Amino acid sequence: MKILGIGVDIIENSRIVKSLKNKLFIKRIFSNSEIIIAKKIKDKKTYYSNRFAAKEAFVKSIGTGFRNDLNFKDISIINNKAGKPSFIINEKIKKIVKKQFKTTSFNFFLSISDEKKYSIAYVILQKK
């Protein structure tokens, strides 16, 4: 197993709170499945802040940033029954990783944490 990339991002949650007042922000940044889940969650500020940080950490781990037709909505985060977060890997992401790292066999590992004022996410991209 070889680490291909790592990414970390921290965000001040108050930044997201201000942005959440704009419905276009939510539709531009978050996938439909994330928005549906958020409707069931009481603490939307933390939910959206955590996902924003995770998406930023994701693009840092692949080394591209948000360019070459990759945008926030292409990256979607889900949680398993125990709460562990992970990315939904779609075809666009597979193509980008293949182009960047010349491999089709990879895993992403995601860790998200938050406090009152901050959310942080850490991503490792590993070759299988």
C-alpha positions as CSV (number, residue, x, y, z in Angstrom):
1,M,0.0,0.0,0.0
2,K,1.3,3.4,-1.0
3,I,0.1,6.8,0.0
4,L,-0.6,8.9,-3.1
5,G,-1.8,12.0,-1.4
6,I,-3.0,13.6,1.8
7,G,-5.2,16.7,2.4
8,V,-6.3,18.6,5.4
9,D,-8.7,21.5,5.8
10,I,-10.0,23.5,8.7
11,I,-12.8,26.0,8.5
12,E,-14.3,28.5,11.0
13,N,-17.9,27.4,11.2
14,S,-19.2,31.0,11.3
15,R,-18.1,31.3,7.7
16,I,-20.5,28.6,6.7
17,V,-23.3,29.9,8.8
18,K,-23.2,33.2,6.8
19,S,-23.1,31.3,3.5
20,L,-26.0,29.0,4.5
21,K,-28.4,32.0,4.3
22,N,-27.9,31.9,0.6
23,K,-29.8,29.0,-0.9
24,L,-27.7,29.1,-4.0
25,F,-24.6,28.4,-1.9
26,I,-26.1,25.1,-0.7
27,K,-27.1,24.0,-4.2
28,R,-23.7,25.0,-5.6
29,I,-21.6,23.2,-2.9
30,F,-23.5,20.2,-1.7
31,S,-24.9,17.1,-3.6
32,N,-28.6,16.3,-3.6
33,S,-28.1,13.4,-1.3
34,E,-26.2,15.6,1.2
35,I,-29.0,18.2,1.1
36,I,-31.6,15.6,1.7
37,I,-29.7,14.2,4.7
38,A,-29.2,17.8,6.1
39,K,-33.0,18.3,6.2
40,K,-33.2,15.6,8.9
41,I,-30.3,17.0,11.0
42,K,-30.7,19.5,13.8
43,D,-27.2,21.0,13.7
44,K,-27.0,22.0,10.0
45,K,-24.1,24.4,10.7
46,T,-21.8,21.6,11.8
47,Y,-23.1,19.2,9.2
48,Y,-22.4,21.5,6.3
49,S,-19.1,22.8,7.8
50,N,-17.8,19.3,8.2
51,R,-18.6,18.4,4.6
52,F,-17.2,21.7,3.2
53,A,-13.9,21.0,5.0
54,A,-13.9,17.3,3.8
55,K,-14.4,18.5,0.1
56,E,-11.5,20.9,0.4
57,A,-9.3,18.2,2.0
58,F,-10.3,15.8,-0.8
59,V,-9.1,18.1,-3.6
60,K,-5.9,18.7,-1.7
61,S,-5.3,15.0,-1.5
62,I,-5.6,14.5,-5.2
63,G,-3.5,17.6,-5.8
64,T,-5.8,19.3,-8.3
65,G,-7.9,21.8,-6.4
66,F,-11.3,22.7,-7.9
67,R,-10.3,22.9,-11.6
68,N,-10.5,20.8,-14.8
69,D,-14.3,20.6,-14.4
70,L,-14.2,19.2,-10.8
71,N,-16.5,21.1,-8.5
72,F,-17.8,20.8,-5.0
73,K,-21.0,18.9,-6.0
74,D,-18.9,16.1,-7.6
75,I,-17.7,15.2,-4.2
76,S,-20.3,13.6,-1.9
77,I,-19.9,12.4,1.6
78,I,-21.9,9.7,3.3
79,N,-21.8,8.1,6.7
80,N,-22.2,4.4,7.5
81,K,-24.5,3.2,10.3
82,A,-21.8,3.7,12.9
83,G,-21.2,7.3,11.7
84,K,-17.9,6.8,9.8
85,P,-17.7,9.2,6.9
86,S,-16.6,8.2,3.4
87,F,-16.7,9.6,-0.1
88,I,-18.9,8.4,-2.9
89,I,-16.5,7.7,-5.8
90,N,-18.1,8.5,-9.1
91,E,-16.7,8.1,-12.6
92,K,-15.4,11.7,-12.8
93,I,-13.3,11.1,-9.7
94,K,-12.0,7.8,-11.0
95,K,-10.9,9.5,-14.2
96,I,-9.1,12.2,-12.3
97,V,-7.3,9.8,-10.0
98,K,-6.3,7.6,-13.0
99,K,-4.9,10.7,-14.8
100,Q,-3.1,12.1,-11.8
101,F,-1.7,8.9,-10.4
102,K,-1.8,6.3,-13.2
103,T,-3.9,3.9,-11.1
104,T,-7.4,2.6,-11.0
105,S,-6.9,0.8,-7.7
106,F,-7.2,3.2,-4.8
107,N,-9.0,4.0,-1.5
108,F,-9.8,7.3,0.2
109,F,-9.8,7.6,3.9
110,L,-11.6,10.4,5.6
111,S,-11.6,11.7,9.1
112,I,-13.8,14.7,10.2
113,S,-13.8,16.4,13.6
114,D,-15.4,19.6,14.9
115,E,-15.6,21.9,17.9
116,K,-17.9,24.9,18.5
117,K,-15.9,27.2,16.3
118,Y,-14.1,24.9,13.8
119,S,-14.5,21.9,11.6
120,I,-11.5,20.0,10.3
121,A,-11.1,17.1,7.8
122,Y,-8.2,14.9,6.9
123,V,-8.0,12.8,3.8
124,I,-5.6,10.1,2.7
125,L,-5.5,8.7,-0.8
126,Q,-3.9,5.3,-0.9
127,K,-3.0,3.0,-3.7
128,K,-4.4,-0.6,-3.1
